[in-house]
Amino acid sequence: MQPFHILLGAQGYPIIITLKDSNMIVIGKLFKHDGFGNIHLKEVTIMSKIYSHRYSTSKYFIRGTAVETIRLSQHSVKSVRENNRYHMIRARNASE
């Protein structure tokens, strides 16, 4: 399963993104993403790993090259698995 397929199932769910080279953690709901790894979030909280600073904003854009890690909720991963099973069964039935 490719990483971008997992993000399709996470749309609308909260995700946690750690950014490279900035010691920042971004928490928000995934709004959309593209094939380059760029991510658009809504209802975002930005926190520093080192300092106790915390910022909030309604929308936030993260360039794909700045992403170190992405953590997803179990519910979003489960919805991706169910969606993949549905499409596999549908494709199998169509070929018969």
Backbone as ProteinMPNN parsed JSONL, in Angstrom:
{"seq_chain_A": "MQPFHILLGAQGYPIIITLKDSNMIVIGKLFKHDGFGNIHLKEVTIMSKIYSHRYSTSKYFIRGTAVETIRLSQHSVKSVRENNRYHMIRARNASE", "coords_chain_A": {"N_chain_A": [[0.849, -1.175, 0.0], [0.619, 2.164, -0.889], [1.942, 5.229, 0.537], [0.382, 7.522, -0.021], [-2.149, 6.541, -0.505], [-2.954, 5.833, 1.993], [-3.216, 8.335, 3.182], [-5.475, 9.236, 1.836], [-7.602, 7.957, 3.118], [-7.425, 9.201, 5.523], [-8.453, 11.714, 5.342], [-10.15, 14.374, 6.772], [-9.815, 13.435, 9.319], [-8.008, 13.729, 12.456], [-4.484, 14.324, 12.367], [-1.001, 13.945, 13.158], [1.883, 15.701, 12.54], [5.339, 15.714, 12.242], [7.855, 18.048, 11.73], [10.744, 18.432, 9.637], [13.956, 19.634, 10.635], [12.986, 21.789, 12.182], [11.991, 21.436, 14.715], [9.264, 21.33, 15.289], [5.862, 20.433, 15.87], [2.919, 19.6, 14.262], [-0.517, 19.59, 14.578], [-3.58, 18.636, 13.32], [-6.64, 18.562, 11.311], [-6.752, 16.621, 8.445], [-7.158, 18.135, 5.393], [-6.672, 18.172, 2.566], [-4.404, 16.624, 0.179], [-1.603, 16.3, -2.084], [0.061, 14.685, -4.895], [2.728, 15.239, -4.514], [3.268, 15.184, -1.889], [2.562, 17.378, -0.461], [0.617, 18.955, 2.053], [-2.54, 19.992, 3.221], [-4.036, 21.389, 6.011], [-6.708, 21.748, 8.442], [-8.073, 23.514, 11.288], [-5.782, 23.799, 13.143], [-3.071, 23.172, 15.387], [0.048, 24.279, 16.368], [3.033, 23.245, 17.737], [6.05, 23.624, 19.64], [8.882, 21.492, 19.968], [10.913, 21.992, 21.73], [10.501, 24.433, 23.15], [7.842, 25.919, 25.114], [5.922, 26.939, 23.441], [2.837, 27.512, 21.738], [0.716, 27.593, 19.004], [-2.268, 28.498, 17.268], [-4.295, 28.033, 14.381], [-6.619, 28.464, 11.647], [-6.217, 27.329, 9.102], [-3.546, 25.551, 7.437], [-0.59, 25.028, 5.568], [1.631, 22.524, 4.523], [4.667, 21.881, 3.108], [5.681, 19.094, 1.158], [8.38, 18.259, 1.289], [9.177, 19.076, 3.771], [8.193, 17.403, 5.676], [8.721, 15.126, 8.257], [7.714, 12.925, 9.854], [4.502, 11.275, 9.892], [1.667, 10.782, 11.788], [-1.156, 8.787, 12.142], [-4.626, 8.355, 13.035], [-6.086, 5.365, 14.42], [-8.586, 4.839, 13.431], [-8.695, 6.088, 10.899], [-6.8, 4.589, 9.463], [-8.037, 2.112, 9.541], [-10.328, 2.636, 7.99], [-9.15, 2.969, 5.486], [-8.184, 0.381, 4.978], [-10.63, -1.037, 4.834], [-11.763, 0.22, 2.63], [-9.937, -0.478, 0.612], [-10.309, -3.277, 0.555], [-12.954, -3.387, -0.344], [-12.707, -2.311, -2.961], [-10.99, -4.212, -4.103], [-12.581, -6.551, -4.068], [-14.65, -5.69, -5.669], [-13.307, -5.259, -8.114], [-12.495, -7.866, -8.639], [-14.965, -9.182, -8.998], [-15.858, -7.833, -11.242], [-14.125, -8.724, -13.202], [-14.836, -11.329, -13.582]], "CA_chain_A": [[0.0, 0.0, 0.0], [1.437, 3.358, -0.973], [1.635, 6.19, 1.595], [-0.657, 8.484, -0.372], [-3.437, 5.877, -0.355], [-3.289, 5.915, 3.414], [-3.68, 9.698, 3.447], [-6.833, 9.382, 1.32], [-8.518, 7.531, 4.166], [-7.278, 10.056, 6.7], [-9.044, 13.024, 5.124], [-11.178, 14.71, 7.756], [-9.424, 12.936, 10.632], [-6.819, 14.383, 13.006], [-3.174, 13.715, 12.157], [0.119, 14.629, 13.805], [3.008, 15.769, 11.61], [6.599, 16.242, 12.761], [8.56, 18.71, 10.641], [12.204, 18.328, 9.618], [14.816, 20.798, 10.862], [12.358, 22.947, 12.826], [11.548, 21.082, 16.066], [7.855, 21.692, 15.396], [4.851, 19.397, 15.704], [1.682, 20.192, 13.752], [-1.666, 18.726, 14.813], [-4.754, 19.202, 12.666], [-7.443, 17.655, 10.498], [-6.31, 16.599, 7.056], [-8.139, 18.674, 4.455], [-6.337, 17.555, 1.288], [-2.985, 16.448, -0.104], [-1.359, 16.056, -3.501], [1.023, 13.639, -5.203], [4.07, 15.66, -4.133], [3.381, 15.084, -0.444], [2.103, 18.617, 0.172], [-0.538, 18.668, 2.903], [-3.348, 21.112, 3.691], [-4.721, 21.036, 7.257], [-7.656, 22.683, 9.047], [-8.146, 23.474, 12.759], [-4.409, 23.397, 13.391], [-2.274, 23.608, 16.532], [1.47, 24.118, 16.096], [3.757, 23.238, 19.004], [7.493, 23.463, 19.577], [9.392, 20.371, 20.765], [11.867, 22.484, 22.709], [9.907, 25.487, 23.974], [6.443, 25.675, 25.453], [5.082, 27.771, 22.585], [1.733, 26.84, 21.07], [-0.022, 28.504, 18.14], [-3.442, 27.904, 16.624], [-4.745, 28.7, 13.166], [-7.711, 27.72, 11.019], [-5.683, 26.568, 7.963], [-2.088, 25.488, 7.42], [-0.03, 24.29, 4.447], [2.95, 21.943, 4.784], [5.329, 21.385, 1.901], [6.015, 17.677, 1.307], [9.785, 18.047, 1.635], [9.395, 19.466, 5.165], [7.584, 16.397, 6.548], [9.585, 14.053, 8.765], [6.842, 11.791, 10.15], [3.062, 11.502, 9.958], [0.974, 9.797, 12.629], [-2.581, 8.747, 11.84], [-5.474, 7.668, 14.009], [-6.412, 3.987, 14.054], [-9.836, 4.846, 12.672], [-8.422, 6.427, 9.508], [-6.116, 3.448, 8.857], [-9.057, 1.074, 9.379], [-11.181, 2.989, 6.855], [-8.374, 2.703, 4.27], [-8.193, -1.07, 4.772], [-11.961, -1.429, 4.393], [-11.942, 0.762, 1.289], [-9.136, -1.309, -0.286], [-10.991, -4.567, 0.42], [-14.139, -3.165, -1.175], [-12.28, -2.145, -4.349], [-10.44, -5.49, -4.579], [-13.71, -7.436, -4.325], [-15.377, -5.13, -6.818], [-12.503, -5.539, -9.308], [-12.534, -9.315, -8.86], [-16.287, -9.498, -9.526], [-15.979, -7.258, -12.579], [-13.314, -9.511, -14.136], [-15.425, -12.671, -13.751]], "C_chain_A": [[0.899, 1.243, 0.0], [1.006, 4.377, 0.08], [0.501, 7.145, 1.252], [-2.047, 7.862, -0.318], [-3.892, 5.913, 1.103], [-3.824, 7.299, 3.753], [-5.078, 9.942, 2.894], [-7.866, 9.013, 2.378], [-8.484, 8.413, 5.392], [-7.918, 11.428, 6.519], [-10.209, 13.25, 6.081], [-10.856, 14.245, 9.168], [-8.186, 13.671, 11.136], [-5.547, 13.595, 12.706], [-2.122, 14.565, 12.86], [1.303, 14.556, 12.857], [4.198, 16.392, 12.316], [7.364, 16.812, 11.577], [10.065, 18.539, 10.775], [12.826, 19.67, 9.991], [14.153, 21.984, 11.564], [11.909, 22.679, 14.25], [10.098, 21.481, 16.315], [6.986, 20.458, 15.169], [3.567, 20.102, 15.299], [0.565, 19.169, 13.922], [-2.875, 19.382, 14.163], [-5.516, 18.141, 11.901], [-6.994, 17.771, 9.056], [-7.432, 17.077, 6.147], [-7.917, 18.089, 3.065], [-4.828, 17.422, 1.163], [-2.82, 16.202, -1.598], [-0.271, 14.993, -3.666], [2.457, 13.982, -4.843], [4.292, 15.583, -2.625], [2.992, 16.355, 0.279], [0.783, 18.354, 0.885], [-1.212, 19.965, 3.323], [-4.129, 20.638, 4.918], [-5.707, 22.124, 7.652], [-7.628, 22.485, 10.556], [-6.812, 23.005, 13.332], [-3.855, 23.988, 14.693], [-0.821, 23.285, 16.219], [2.206, 24.248, 17.415], [5.243, 23.06, 18.759], [7.896, 22.281, 20.444], [10.254, 20.864, 21.92], [11.23, 23.48, 23.679], [8.443, 25.18, 24.234], [5.504, 26.557, 24.632], [4.027, 26.924, 21.894], [0.952, 27.891, 20.278], [-1.204, 27.761, 17.538], [-3.816, 28.727, 15.403], [-5.835, 27.851, 12.516], [-7.23, 26.86, 9.856], [-4.168, 26.61, 7.983], [-1.642, 24.613, 6.255], [1.36, 23.795, 4.815], [3.498, 21.411, 3.47], [5.817, 19.956, 2.147], [7.447, 17.412, 1.723], [10.095, 18.393, 3.084], [8.885, 18.43, 6.158], [8.616, 15.352, 6.95], [8.766, 12.8, 9.033], [5.386, 12.236, 10.149], [2.468, 10.398, 10.81], [-0.52, 9.921, 12.363], [-3.343, 8.06, 12.956], [-5.776, 6.258, 13.517], [-7.653, 3.933, 13.178], [-9.582, 5.148, 11.194], [-7.719, 5.281, 8.788], [-7.117, 2.322, 8.612], [-9.957, 1.384, 8.186], [-10.463, 2.763, 5.531], [-8.389, 1.213, 3.965], [-9.54, -1.541, 4.244], [-12.212, -0.971, 2.96], [-11.171, -0.074, 0.269], [-9.781, -2.674, -0.506], [-12.194, -4.457, -0.51], [-13.75, -3.083, -2.648], [-11.681, -3.433, -4.925], [-11.564, -6.463, -4.927], [-14.485, -6.976, -5.551], [-14.629, -5.419, -8.123], [-12.524, -7.018, -9.653], [-13.867, -9.731, -9.478], [-16.469, -8.968, -10.945], [-15.219, -8.079, -13.61], [-13.909, -10.89, -14.412], [-16.563, -12.659, -14.736]], "O_chain_A": [[1.826, 1.347, 0.803], [-0.159, 4.398, 0.479], [-0.263, 7.539, 2.133], [-3.029, 8.573, -0.107], [-5.085, 6.013, 1.39], [-4.776, 7.428, 4.524], [-5.806, 10.778, 3.43], [-8.889, 9.685, 2.514], [-9.403, 8.384, 6.21], [-7.925, 12.228, 7.455], [-11.122, 12.432, 6.184], [-11.547, 14.619, 10.115], [-7.399, 14.181, 10.337], [-5.529, 12.366, 12.78], [-2.332, 15.75, 13.121], [1.684, 13.471, 12.417], [4.088, 17.462, 12.915], [7.51, 16.154, 10.547], [10.6, 18.505, 11.883], [12.265, 20.722, 9.686], [14.705, 23.084, 11.544], [11.482, 23.606, 14.938], [9.743, 21.914, 17.411], [7.326, 19.568, 14.39], [3.171, 21.087, 15.921], [0.679, 18.028, 13.473], [-3.165, 20.55, 14.421], [-5.109, 16.981, 11.841], [-6.871, 18.869, 8.513], [-8.52, 16.501, 6.13], [-8.849, 17.572, 2.45], [-4.07, 18.018, 1.928], [-3.796, 15.926, -2.296], [0.249, 14.47, -2.681], [3.322, 13.106, -4.862], [5.383, 15.885, -2.14], [3.078, 16.417, 1.505], [-0.067, 17.618, 0.383], [-0.548, 20.918, 3.731], [-4.803, 19.609, 4.869], [-5.565, 23.279, 7.249], [-7.216, 21.435, 11.048], [-6.731, 21.936, 13.936], [-4.131, 25.134, 15.046], [-0.493, 22.158, 15.849], [2.036, 25.232, 18.134], [5.648, 22.422, 17.787], [7.336, 22.075, 21.52], [10.316, 20.224, 22.97], [11.409, 23.372, 24.892], [7.878, 24.27, 23.626], [4.408, 26.884, 25.085], [4.274, 25.78, 21.514], [0.578, 28.937, 20.808], [-1.149, 26.55, 17.324], [-3.676, 29.95, 15.389], [-5.956, 26.66, 12.802], [-7.766, 25.774, 9.634], [-3.567, 27.566, 8.475], [-2.248, 23.576, 5.987], [2.171, 24.548, 5.354], [2.864, 20.59, 2.806], [6.311, 19.649, 3.232], [7.713, 16.445, 2.437], [11.164, 18.042, 3.583], [9.118, 18.562, 7.36], [9.296, 14.769, 6.104], [9.076, 11.731, 8.508], [5.075, 13.406, 10.373], [2.732, 9.217, 10.584], [-1.075, 11.019, 12.359], [-2.778, 7.283, 13.726], [-5.723, 5.996, 12.316], [-7.762, 3.086, 12.292], [-10.193, 4.525, 10.326], [-8.008, 5.024, 7.62], [-7.05, 1.649, 7.583], [-10.315, 0.472, 7.441], [-11.103, 2.401, 4.544], [-8.584, 0.82, 2.815], [-9.598, -2.349, 3.316], [-12.809, -1.7, 2.168], [-11.682, -0.353, -0.816], [-9.798, -3.176, -1.63], [-12.422, -5.323, -1.355], [-14.387, -3.711, -3.493], [-11.85, -3.713, -6.112], [-11.51, -7.128, -5.962], [-14.918, -7.789, -6.368], [-15.246, -5.783, -9.123], [-12.567, -7.385, -10.827], [-13.889, -10.553, -10.394], [-17.155, -9.587, -11.758], [-15.62, -8.131, -14.773], [-13.523, -11.547, -15.379], [-17.168, -13.7, -14.994]]}, "name": "protein", "num_of_chains": 1, "seq": "MQPFHILLGAQGYPIIITLKDSNMIVIGKLFKHDGFGNIHLKEVTIMSKIYSHRYSTSKYFIRGTAVETIRLSQHSVKSVRENNRYHMIRARNASE"}
